[in-house]
Amino acid sequence: MASTKRAALKTARQQRRIQSATDAKDATKNSRKKAKKPAQAGAKNYPTNPLPKKHLRKPGLEADLVLAPQFEAAAYHGSGKLDGRVAIITGGDSGIGRAVAVLFAREGADVAIVYLNEHKDARKTRDYVEAEGRRCLLIDGDVRDFSFCKKAVAKTIKKLGKLSILINNAAFQEHADQLEDITEQHFDLTLRTNLFGYFHMAKASLPHLTSGDCIINTGSETGLFGNENLLDYSMTKGGIHAFTKALARNLVAKGIRVNAVAPGPVWTPLNPADQSSKKIKDFGKSSPMGRPAQPEEIAPAYVFLAAPSCSSYISGAILPVMGGPSN
């Protein structure tokens, strides 16, 4: 018994010695925290805060951004992972959708871009897809309308021959400080774009998808952790994650994979068309890497999930691309 007590006292003294050493170090530290330096973990340095103070009119044109999002991914070399495939990308005119379209084309896929009415952005995306040697079809319209979604799929098959990959990416986002500030019209627009649009496009596409094909949905960190100023948007992104998992279970027997990418903050027109010019300068600053991602940093995740050579055994996954562990 005495030996047990002595051992316990010895351990306690050891703990106190370690504590004292740490306390001494803490006492000599500068009381002011050093500013976190944005992390650059890739092949090049990406823009950091403060970002340009620019507020865009919705739906937001990438062409109007002072700091152009980086989507060309010059360091990414294609290897035929998507040869012979055809993809529909909603919201493919700009941002993440544009970057995905370019990389899909680099991997050998033809692409149909579905967008609302951002014609200038869409034409630029088409130019880049065609520069990769692939065909690009532009289809403008509202994914809230099921009849439009059916026509978009039919047009894709008529012009490009088939459909192999659906990327659900179109979104509406508008912040609100409190729940009472969200009008019924605002709430309805968010849900019908972000949830109904994904549902409609999946339903319209499914009759044309076969074993080896896939659906990839764009989720968000807000769907995992919530955001106090994006209540309705967070709700829809959480719903997209659940829809992804449920649909994956529903379609697994048919050999159709369903996954989602959940990005953190990304420099696209979506956020400058939401946040004020004052707030947008700090967009992405609170992320683990201390900066927002550029679209070209997110797009390879979609290639990974689209290519059977990379992810034939992955379905129902929510792939976080957030610059590190978050929340």
C-alpha positions in Angstrom: 0.0 0.0 0.0 2.8 2.4 0.9 4.6 1.6 -2.4 1.4 2.5 -4.3 1.1 5.9 -2.5 4.8 6.6 -3.2 4.3 5.8 -6.9 1.2 8.1 -7.0 3.2 10.9 -5.4 6.0 10.5 -7.8 3.6 10.7 -10.8 1.9 13.8 -9.3 5.3 15.5 -8.9 6.2 14.6 -12.5 2.9 16.1 -13.7 3.6 19.3 -11.7 7.1 19.6 -13.2 5.7 19.3 -16.7 3.0 21.8 -15.8 5.6 24.3 -14.3 7.7 24.1 -17.5 4.7 24.8 -19.6 3.5 27.6 -17.4 6.9 29.2 -17.6 6.8 29.1 -21.4 3.3 30.6 -21.4 4.4 33.5 -19.2 7.1 34.5 -21.6 4.9 34.4 -24.6 3.7 37.7 -26.2 0.1 38.2 -25.0 -0.9 39.2 -28.5 -1.5 36.4 -30.9 0.4 36.5 -34.1 -1.7 36.8 -37.3 -2.3 33.4 -38.9 -0.4 33.2 -42.2 -2.6 31.7 -44.9 -1.5 28.2 -45.8 -0.2 27.5 -49.4 -0.1 23.7 -49.7 -0.3 23.4 -53.5 1.9 24.0 -56.5 1.5 27.7 -56.4 0.4 30.5 -54.1 -3.2 31.4 -54.2 -4.8 34.8 -53.4 -5.2 35.6 -49.7 -7.3 38.1 -47.7 -8.1 40.9 -47.9 -10.1 40.1 -51.1 -11.3 42.9 -53.3 -14.3 44.7 -52.0 -16.8 43.8 -54.7 -20.6 43.2 -54.4 -22.2 41.5 -57.4 -25.8 41.7 -58.6 -27.4 38.3 -58.6 -27.1 35.8 -60.1 -23.5 37.0 -60.2 -21.2 37.1 -63.2 -17.6 35.8 -62.9 -16.7 38.3 -65.6 -17.5 41.1 -63.2 -15.1 39.9 -60.4 -12.0 42.1 -60.0 -10.1 39.1 -58.8 -10.8 36.4 -61.3 -11.3 32.9 -59.8 -8.6 30.5 -60.9 -10.0 27.5 -62.8 -7.5 26.5 -65.5 -5.5 24.1 -63.3 -2.3 24.3 -65.4 -0.6 21.8 -63.1 -3.3 19.2 -63.7 -2.6 16.8 -66.6 -5.4 14.6 -68.0 -5.0 10.9 -68.5 -8.2 9.8 -70.3 -10.1 9.0 -67.1 -13.4 10.1 -68.7 -12.8 9.2 -72.3 -16.0 8.8 -74.2 -18.2 10.1 -71.4 -20.8 12.9 -71.5 -21.5 15.1 -68.5 -24.2 17.6 -67.6 -23.0 20.3 -65.1 -25.7 22.6 -63.7 -24.3 25.9 -62.7 -21.4 25.1 -65.0 -21.0 28.6 -66.4 -18.7 29.8 -63.6 -17.0 29.0 -60.3 -16.7 25.3 -59.3 -18.9 24.3 -62.3 -16.6 25.9 -64.8 -13.5 24.4 -63.2 -15.1 21.0 -63.3 -16.1 21.4 -66.9 -12.5 22.2 -67.9 -11.0 19.2 -66.1 -13.7 16.8 -67.3 -12.9 18.0 -70.9 -9.2 17.5 -70.2 -10.0 13.9 -69.1 -11.9 13.3 -72.4 -15.5 14.1 -71.6 -18.0 16.1 -73.7 -19.9 18.6 -71.5 -23.3 20.2 -71.4 -23.4 23.4 -69.3 -26.8 24.1 -67.8 -27.0 27.7 -66.4 -29.6 30.4 -65.6 -28.8 33.4 -67.8 -25.1 34.2 -67.3 -24.5 34.0 -71.1 -21.1 35.7 -71.1 -19.7 33.4 -68.4 -21.2 30.3 -70.2 -19.6 31.3 -73.5 -16.2 31.6 -71.9 -16.6 28.2 -70.2 -17.4 26.7 -73.6 -14.3 28.3 -75.1 -12.1 26.6 -72.5 -13.8 23.2 -72.9 -13.4 23.4 -76.7 -9.8 24.4 -76.3 -9.4 21.0 -74.6 -10.6 19.4 -77.8 -14.1 18.4 -76.5 -17.6 19.4 -77.4 -19.6 21.8 -75.2 -23.3 22.4 -75.3 -24.8 25.5 -73.6 -28.4 25.2 -72.2 -29.9 28.1 -70.4 -32.9 27.8 -68.1 -34.2 27.3 -64.5 -33.6 24.0 -62.8 -36.6 24.7 -60.5 -38.7 23.7 -63.5 -38.9 20.0 -64.1 -40.0 20.4 -67.7 -36.9 22.4 -68.4 -34.7 19.7 -66.7 -36.2 17.0 -68.9 -35.6 19.2 -72.0 -32.0 19.8 -71.0 -31.3 16.1 -70.7 -33.1 15.4 -74.0 -31.1 18.1 -75.7 -27.8 16.7 -74.3 -28.5 13.2 -75.5 -29.6 14.5 -78.9 -26.5 16.7 -79.4 -23.9 14.8 -77.6 -25.2 11.2 -78.0 -25.7 10.0 -74.4 -25.4 10.9 -70.7 -22.9 9.4 -68.3 -22.4 11.9 -65.5 -24.7 14.4 -63.8 -23.2 17.1 -61.7 -25.8 18.9 -59.6 -24.1 22.2 -58.8 -26.5 25.1 -59.4 -27.3 27.0 -56.2 -29.0 30.1 -54.7 -27.6 31.7 -51.5 -28.6 34.9 -49.7 -27.7 35.5 -46.0 -30.0 36.6 -43.3 -29.1 37.7 -39.7 -32.0 36.0 -38.1 -34.8 33.5 -39.1 -37.4 36.2 -39.0 -35.6 38.1 -41.9 -36.1 35.2 -44.3 -39.3 35.8 -46.3 -41.4 33.1 -47.7 -40.2 34.1 -51.2 -36.6 33.9 -50.2 -37.1 30.5 -48.5 -39.0 29.1 -51.4 -36.3 30.3 -53.9 -33.5 28.7 -51.9 -35.3 25.3 -51.5 -36.6 25.1 -55.0 -33.2 25.9 -56.6 -31.0 23.9 -54.3 -33.2 20.9 -53.5 -35.9 20.8 -56.2 -33.3 21.5 -58.8 -31.1 18.5 -57.7 -34.2 16.3 -57.5 -35.5 17.3 -60.9 -32.2 16.9 -62.7 -31.6 13.5 -61.1 -35.1 12.3 -62.0 -34.8 13.5 -65.6 -31.3 11.9 -66.0 -31.9 8.5 -64.4 -33.7 6.9 -67.3 -30.5 7.5 -69.4 -27.9 6.4 -66.9 -26.5 2.9 -66.8 -24.1 0.8 -64.8 -20.8 2.7 -64.5 -22.4 6.1 -64.6 -22.7 8.5 -61.7 -24.3 11.5 -60.1 -22.2 13.9 -58.1 -23.9 16.6 -55.9 -22.4 19.7 -54.6 -22.9 19.9 -50.9 -21.2 22.3 -48.5 -19.5 22.6 -45.1 -22.7 24.5 -44.1 -24.6 21.2 -44.6 -22.3 19.5 -42.1 -21.8 22.3 -39.5 -24.4 24.9 -40.2 -23.9 28.6 -40.6 -25.8 31.1 -38.4 -26.3 33.6 -41.3 -27.2 31.0 -43.9 -30.1 29.2 -42.2 -32.0 28.2 -45.3 -28.9 27.5 -47.4 -27.5 25.3 -44.7 -30.8 23.4 -44.5 -30.7 22.7 -48.2 -27.1 21.5 -48.2 -27.8 19.2 -45.3 -30.7 17.9 -47.4 -28.4 17.4 -50.3 -26.1 15.3 -48.2 -29.0 13.1 -47.0 -30.4 12.9 -50.6 -26.9 11.7 -51.8 -26.7 8.9 -49.2 -30.3 7.8 -49.8 -30.1 7.9 -53.6 -26.8 6.0 -53.4 -28.5 3.2 -51.6 -31.4 3.3 -54.0 -29.2 3.0 -57.1 -26.4 0.8 -56.0 -27.9 -2.4 -57.5 -28.0 -0.7 -60.9 -24.3 0.1 -60.7 -24.9 3.9 -60.6 -22.8 5.6 -58.0 -24.0 8.8 -56.1 -21.6 11.0 -54.2 -21.2 14.6 -53.0 -18.4 17.0 -52.6 -18.7 19.3 -49.6 -16.4 22.4 -50.2 -15.5 25.0 -47.7 -15.3 28.6 -48.8 -14.5 28.9 -52.5 -13.8 32.1 -54.4 -16.7 32.1 -56.9 -19.4 34.6 -57.9 -21.8 33.0 -55.3 -20.4 34.8 -52.3 -19.7 38.3 -53.7 -23.3 38.1 -54.9 -24.4 37.5 -51.3 -22.0 39.3 -48.9 -21.5 43.0 -48.7 -18.3 44.5 -50.2 -17.2 45.2 -46.6 -17.5 41.6 -45.5 -16.3 39.9 -48.6 -12.7 41.1 -48.1 -12.5 38.6 -45.2 -14.3 35.7 -47.0 -12.6 32.4 -46.2 -10.2 33.9 -43.6 -11.6 31.7 -40.9 -11.0 28.4 -42.8 -8.2 26.1 -41.5 -5.9 27.3 -44.3 -6.8 30.9 -43.6 -8.0 31.7 -47.1 -10.7 30.6 -49.5 -10.1 27.9 -52.1 -9.9 28.6 -55.8 -12.2 26.5 -58.0 -9.3 24.6 -59.5 -8.5 23.3 -56.1 -11.9 21.8 -55.7 -12.5 20.4 -59.3 -10.2 17.4 -59.0 -12.4 15.9 -56.3 -15.2 15.7 -58.9 -12.9 14.0 -61.4 -12.0 11.5 -58.7 -15.6 10.7 -57.9 -16.6 10.6 -61.6 -13.9 8.3 -62.9 -14.6 4.6 -62.4 -10.9 4.0 -62.5 -10.6 6.0 -59.3 -13.8 5.4 -57.3 -15.7 2.4 -58.6 -16.2 1.2 -54.9 -17.2 4.6 -53.6 -20.9 5.6 -53.3 -22.9 7.5 -50.7 -19.7 9.5 -49.7 -19.7 13.1 -48.7 -16.1 14.2 -49.7 -15.0 17.2 -47.6 -12.7 19.7 -49.4 -12.3 22.3 -46.7 -8.7 23.2 -46.5 -8.3 21.0 -43.4 -10.4 19.8 -40.5 -13.2 22.2 -39.8 -15.4 22.9 -36.8 
